Structure formats: C-alpha cells, structure tokens
Amino acid sequence: MARPIGITPTLTGKDAKRILKRMNEPPTEKDKTFSKKLKELSEKRTVPFKTGYENKNTEK
C-alpha cells in the first residue's frame, strides 16, 4: 500500500533566492549534455505496446 504524500516544504530566505537565481539562468553546457543523454536513454527504453487487436482486424 502506498504511503500518503507529505507536505511540500515552503522555501524562504537564502534557499529560495538561490533556487530562483538558478532557475532564471540559461542552461549551462553541462545541463545541455545531461538533457541530451537523458533523452537518448529514454528513447532506448521505450517499449512499443501491441494488443494483438490490430492483427485480428487485418486477417478478415
């Protein structure tokens, strides 16, 4: 059984300023490389889903 979702923390002070500053900066080369690798991995892990329903309709 899943556990209930906890309360999302509210950031204030230095933490909030640091996160907002980072969000407003353009992505670095390291960020772009990571994003590209992540996209490539996600494409490799995609599994096509077939129900078999398509074959039944084409045989008629």
Helices and strands as residue ranges (DSSP letters): H 13-24, H 29-44, H 53-58
